Amino acid sequence: MPKYYVENREIKSVVDCKSPLKACVMALKKKAYDPSFSDKQIKLDLTFFVSEIGFISDRKTFNINKKAEGVIDTKAVLNSL
């Protein structure tokens, strides 16, 4: 199973999942059930960044490798819950 690096505002998570969309859902659930997360609401941006290479925010230049990375609409993730 591929390893995905998922990012969206307060979410920065590495998950093993079958697809990028499922990885986003899993990362969101992981954040929601994290006992160290004290806020009751998770603030989300409009898109999730998903990568098999590493976190996009850790790079000096923002570029996306189309074969191993993508952008998923937050509405699609929320609809998949």
C-alpha positions as CSV (number, residue, x, y, z in Angstrom):
1,M,0.0,0.0,0.0
2,P,1.4,3.4,-0.9
3,K,2.4,5.9,1.7
4,Y,0.8,9.4,1.3
5,Y,1.9,12.7,2.8
6,V,-1.3,14.7,3.4
7,E,-1.6,18.4,4.1
8,N,-4.4,20.8,4.7
9,R,-4.0,23.8,7.1
10,E,-4.0,22.1,10.5
11,I,-3.4,18.6,9.1
12,K,0.0,17.3,8.2
13,S,0.0,13.5,8.3
14,V,1.6,10.4,6.8
15,V,-0.8,7.5,6.1
16,D,-0.7,4.2,4.3
17,C,-3.8,4.0,2.1
18,K,-5.1,2.6,-1.2
19,S,-5.8,5.9,-2.9
20,P,-5.1,9.6,-2.4
21,L,-8.7,10.4,-1.6
22,K,-8.9,7.7,1.1
23,A,-5.6,9.0,2.5
24,C,-7.1,12.5,2.9
25,V,-10.1,11.0,4.7
26,M,-7.9,8.9,7.0
27,A,-5.7,11.9,7.8
28,L,-8.8,14.0,8.6
29,K,-10.1,11.3,10.9
30,K,-6.7,10.9,12.5
31,K,-6.7,14.6,13.3
32,A,-10.2,14.5,14.6
33,Y,-9.5,11.7,17.1
34,D,-6.0,12.9,18.1
35,P,-6.2,13.4,21.9
36,S,-3.5,16.1,21.8
37,F,-5.8,18.2,19.5
38,S,-7.7,20.3,22.0
39,D,-9.7,22.4,19.6
40,K,-13.2,21.1,18.8
41,Q,-13.2,22.4,15.2
42,I,-10.6,21.5,12.5
43,K,-10.0,24.5,10.2
44,L,-9.6,23.4,6.6
45,D,-8.5,25.1,3.4
46,L,-10.3,24.5,0.1
47,T,-7.9,21.8,-1.0
48,F,-5.8,18.9,0.3
49,F,-2.3,18.4,-1.0
50,V,-1.4,14.7,-1.3
51,S,2.0,13.4,-2.2
52,E,3.9,10.1,-2.3
53,I,7.2,12.0,-2.2
54,G,7.0,14.1,0.9
55,F,5.3,17.2,2.3
56,I,4.9,19.9,-0.2
57,S,5.2,22.6,2.4
58,D,8.7,21.4,3.3
59,R,10.1,22.3,-0.1
60,K,11.8,25.6,-1.0
61,T,9.9,25.8,-4.3
62,F,6.2,24.9,-4.7
63,N,5.8,22.4,-7.6
64,I,3.8,19.3,-8.1
65,N,4.9,16.1,-9.7
66,K,1.8,15.0,-11.6
67,K,2.6,11.3,-11.4
68,A,3.0,11.1,-7.6
69,E,1.2,14.2,-6.2
70,G,-2.1,15.9,-6.5
71,V,-4.7,18.3,-5.1
72,I,-8.0,17.1,-3.9
73,D,-11.0,19.3,-3.2
74,T,-11.9,19.5,0.5
75,K,-15.6,19.0,-0.4
76,A,-14.8,15.6,-2.1
77,V,-13.0,14.6,1.1
78,L,-15.9,15.6,3.4
79,N,-18.4,13.9,1.1
80,S,-16.3,10.7,1.4
81,L,-16.6,10.6,5.2
